[in-house]
């Protein structure tokens, strides 16, 4: 869904290549760390996340990624997110977004993870789910398949969160067109045009009795 939207924006002159790259990182980066950001946001609001309107939660997650997962200055991340909320959601919700993001901006990602993730010794799977932003059932299934101790599963989860490298390769050259066989040369046989080599016996002329 995102690539066609970015292409349309660039064709309209609204985006350049850097804008498209930033939008791509914000969307995919937020999705990669959604589980971690949800836990952090939950620690900064006064209600369960299920009671926060989904559009508001989306803006908060985008803002959290800018604050904790990019090099965008904190004041710029908060300002841009609040302005987005104001335009899309209205002034009242923008104030709520501003208050939550200012709390998030007080600590970096490592400090927040240390605060919101349950201790590994008490609940290993839930700890890894929050730290590495994977659903608990995915952590459990991967760990069962992999076996072994903590190091192996953490390496796997970290690798799964790596930004994919963008690679390109030239499109393979089209194969040369296959030459079609020359059609058989027509010739006359018994008064009818037939392909040479396909000798067709002449039919006797019908009798006129």
PATOR-384360 format. One record per residue (C-alpha): x, y, z; residue in one letter. Coordinates in pm, whole numbers, padded with zeros to 5 digits, always signed. Layout:
BEGIN
XYZa;...
***
This chain:
BEGIN
+00000+00000+00000x;+00277+00247+00090x;+00482+00241-00235x;+00188+00345-00459x;+00104+00630-00219x;+00462+00754-00221x;+00480+00726-00598x;+00163+00931-00632x;+00295+01196-00392x;+00624+01221-00580x;+00447+01247-00913x;+00239+01531-00770x;+00552+01721-00671x;+00479+01705-00298x;+00763+01466-00207x;+01123+01431-00307x;+01343+01127-00253x;+01440+01223+00102x;+01078+01277+00202x;+00987+00936+00063x;+01274+00771+00249x;+01170+00933+00578x;+00805+00833+00531x;+00913+00476+00458x;+01126+00461+00773x;+00851+00608+00988x;+00590+00358+00868x;+00800+00042+00863x;+01007+00137+01166x;+00695+00199+01372x;+00550-00135+01267x;+00874-00320+01349x;+00879-00182+01704x;+00504-00164+01762x;+00502-00405+02055x;+00776-00214+02237x;+00619+00124+02167x;+00278+00003+02288x;+00433-00098+02620x;+00602+00242+02653x;+00287+00434+02560x;+00088+00227+02810x;+00325+00345+03082x;+00257+00708+02989x;-00123+00715+02969x;-00382+00703+03244x;-00602+00437+03084x;-00567+00095+02920x;-00452+00111+02559x;-00775-00053+02444x;-00954+00264+02559x;-00731+00491+02348x;-00881+00561+02008x;-00685+00372+01738x;-00607+00687+01530x;-00465+00853+01842x;-00260+00543+01916x;-00127+00546+01561x;-00005+00905+01597x;+00151+00825+01935x;+00336+00526+01789x;+00468+00735+01500x;+00582+00999+01746x;+00743+00739+01972x;+00941+00601+01681x;+01065+00947+01589x;+01171+01006+01950x;+01322+00665+02026x;+01414+00511+01692x;+01548+00794+01477x;+01786+01087+01503x;+01509+01344+01465x;+01545+01605+01743x;+01294+01558+02023x;+01133+01900+01985x;+01083+01843+01612x;+00939+01494+01665x;+00690+01617+01923x;+00596+01925+01721x;+00537+01731+01398x;+00331+01463+01573x;+00116+01718+01757x;+00055+01906+01433x;-00045+01581+01263x;-00288+01507+01545x;-00431+01858+01527x;-00494+01836+01154x;-00629+01481+01152x;-00785+01441+01496x;-00862+01788+01630x;-00726+02016+01901x;-00844+01813+02200x;-00668+01495+02095x;-00362+01693+01988x;-00321+01811+02349x;-00336+01451+02467x;-00072+01350+02210x;+00149+01638+02319x;+00132+01537+02687x;+00210+01170+02620x;+00499+01234+02381x;+00660+01479+02620x;+00666+01202+02880x;+00818+00960+02630x;+01085+01214+02536x;+01225+01212+02891x;+01410+00882+02840x;+01583+00698+02558x;+01476+00359+02425x;+01707+00152+02645x;+01587+00324+02961x;+01224+00274+02865x;+01274-00095+02781x;+01445-00151+03116x;+01144+00010+03284x;+00853-00156+03101x;+00981-00505+03021x;+00910-00764+03291x;+01222-00923+03443x;+01359-01211+03238x;+01379-01437+03542x;+01009-01392+03615x;+00870-01425+03263x;+01129-01495+02989x;+00884-01498+02699x;+00707-01177+02794x;+01043-01008+02856x;+01165-01101+02509x;+00830-01005+02355x;+00859-00649+02490x;+01232-00606+02436x;+01229-00736+02079x;+00877-00629+01981x;+00738-00969+01888x;+00404-01113+01997x;+00449-01353+02284x;+00313-01647+02083x;+00571-01580+01811x;+00852-01577+02068x;+00723-01903+02212x;+00691-02073+01873x;+01037-01960+01756x;+01197-02066+02082x;+01034-02410+02065x;+01158-02454+01708x;+01506-02324+01778x;+01569-02485+02113x;+01867-02387+02322x;+01907-02103+02568x;+01857-01729+02578x;+02141-01625+02347x;+02009-01809+02042x;+01655-01679+02059x;+01769-01322+02126x;+02001-01332+01824x;+01713-01455+01611x;+01471-01189+01732x;+01728-00913+01686x;+01800-01030+01332x;+01427-01032+01257x;+01408-00665+01355x;+01695-00550+01134x;+01610-00297+00865x;+01612-00478+00530x;+01886-00370+00296x;+01772-00214-00026x;+01929-00390-00321x;+01875-00358-00689x;+01979-00557-00988x;+01938-00496-01358x;+01643-00664-01514x;+01747-00970-01711x;+01780-00909-02080x;+01494-01039-02285x;+01588-01348-02485x;+01627-01289-02856x;+01311-01363-03050x;+01296-01711-03185x;+01304-01719-03559x;+00991-01872-03694x;+01031-02143-03956x;+00987-02030-04309x;+00638-02117-04428x;+00627-02386-04694x;+00653-02255-05047x;+00321-02286-05223x;+00301-02470-05547x;+00033-02591-05776x;-00073-02947-05771x;-00361-03071-05977x;-00496-02722-06016x;-00496-02642-05641x;-00248-02441-05435x;-00095-02671-05174x;+00228-02655-04974x;+00511-02816-05161x;+00576-03163-05033x;+00215-03214-04938x;+00118-03396-05255x;-00253-03410-05279x;-00396-03659-05521x;-00601-03506-05798x;-00965-03588-05773x;-01133-03696-06092x;-01368-03444-06240x;-01726-03531-06163x;-01906-03697-06452x;-02192-03516-06606x;-02440-03781-06676x;
***
